[in-house]
Structures are given as structure tokens and as C-alpha cells.
Amino acid sequence: MKKKLLVFGVLFATLGFTKMNAQINLGDKAIGALQKGVTSFTLSNADAAALSKEAVRKLDSANEIAGPTDGYALRLNRVFGKHTSGEGFTLNYKVYKLKEVNAFATADGSVRVYSGLMDIMDDNELLAVIGHEIGHVANNDSRDAMRAAYQKEALMDGASSQSAKISAVTDSQLGKIGSAIIDSKYSRKQETEADLFSYDFLKKNGYNVNAEESAFRILAKMSEGAEASFIDQMMSSHPDSKKRADDAKKRAEKDGLYKPYVQQKIVNTAPVTTTKKATTTTKKTTAKKK
């Protein structure tokens, strides 16, 4: 039986970056920093987005994606289809057909949701979780994670060159950057701020804010199971799920919006379309006797 992995806010999948040309122009400023080995080098938003886009492109090719008529994709589009842009970022959504409980968002605005998460959370709870992931993008946490990965892997791998320009990050470097992102963890402060972003997102858009508490209660309950030690290890940088649920409840109480949340029906199947069969009626005729 597969373990369900709770790794919100990080990429948790196998990246098999092989034979991939990642043409990412980092610009003269980046080149100078690389050549000098400046450890404080900071990727711009555009650089981080470009690197993230390449990583996600490879992930998309390595995982089964729910097609446009798949029930999971239809549900995600229905729930989140109208939320495609924010201040300074554009979002795109896809569903990975995987049983793991996971979701992540990257600096280029890519949001990927695992079907395993959609199997255990209703629409409002899903909004809370994805709202949290969007918070990492809006707060530039995703950019900072990419920057840290780039510093650790590309700089250490000697991405600098004797030439005046570097036009591409190599396959090997990109693979290491992807692996570093998988291993990275957001700080507790970043996680708390993303939780607040999610709550404000729900409130601003007229959704049930109590779904955030409910989502964290679900995660807390799962951490009490057989996989508790594994989950605790993976979530060591995250605030405790029970505490996050309590904090969400306090926010709702402070706003006078608290009400115990009742999970709604979860439907991940495409609606069944029925075609009515044409019925023909035949009139009985009786011959008159002469």
C-alpha cells in the first residue's frame, strides 16, 4: 500500500532530468555574479520563473496529467478556473493522477494538484490548500526557494564560464536544481504567512473560511496514523497541523465568521451525459368491414 505523502509547498516527485536542453538566458548580471562566485547572488523573478517553468515542464512530461474531460480536471477548473492571476503573477493549473496527498506551486505560477488530495478534500478545503500554495507564489517564497536551489547547485557546480556569456543552464545543473527544490523546506514563518494568505483569499472571494481549519484537521488526523513518523519527518519545518487548524479557527472567530465546518460531498467524476432514445409510436389501424 502506497504511503500518502503530505509535502505542501515543495516539489515531491521524481524529476528525471535527462537529455533536456534548458535554454535559459540569465543575463549579464547573472553571468558576472557566477564568474565571481558571489554567494549572495539573487535570481530575479524572471530568472526564477524561467528555471521553474523548465522544471515543471519536465515534471508534466513524467507524470500522468488529467485530460480536459477527466473528472479531476473538470473539478479543478470549476473550483479554481476563475483564479488565474494575481498581483504580478499568472497561474496555470493541472492535476497529476497520483494517489499521494500533495500540491505545489512554483515561481512561474504553475500549480499542480495531486488526485490523492482531491480524493480527501471537498471544494472549499481544496480552495484553502491551493490558496496556501498560491500564497507562496504571491509572497515570493517560491522564488526564494528557486534562488536557494540555484545558489546551492549551479554555483557549486561551476556554472560560471570563461566565456563572456552563458546562454543555457545545462541538463546536469537543472537536474540538481530540481533535486534541491524537492529537498527544500519553507520556514515556519513562510508557512504561517501562506496560511494567512489562504484565509484572506477565502474571505475576499466569499468562500467559507472555516474550510481552512477543516483542511488542517484532516492533515492532523492523518499524521496520527501509521505514517505519522514519516509525515513528521517530511513536515518538520511546517507548523503543527493542529496548531494551524486552531489558528484558522481563531481568525474566523475574530471576524465573527466561525461555524463548525461540515465536509461537503466530494465528486471527482465527469458528469454522465445521457442521450434520450427516440421513440416512435405506431398507430393501429382497423380495417372497416364492408
Secondary structure, DSSP 8 states (H G I E B T S, - for coil): -------TTS--S-----S--B----HHHHHHHHHHT-TT----HHHHHHHHHHHHHHHHHHS-B--TTSHHHHHHHHHHTT--EETTEE-EEEEE--SS--EEE-TTSEEEEEHHHHTT--HHHHHHHHHHHHHHHHTTHHHHHHHHHHIIIIITTT---SSS----B-HHHHHHHHHHHHH----HHHHHHHHHHHHHHHHHTT--THHHHHHHHHHHHHTTSTTHHHHHHHTTTS--HHHHHHHHHHHHHHTT------------S---------------------
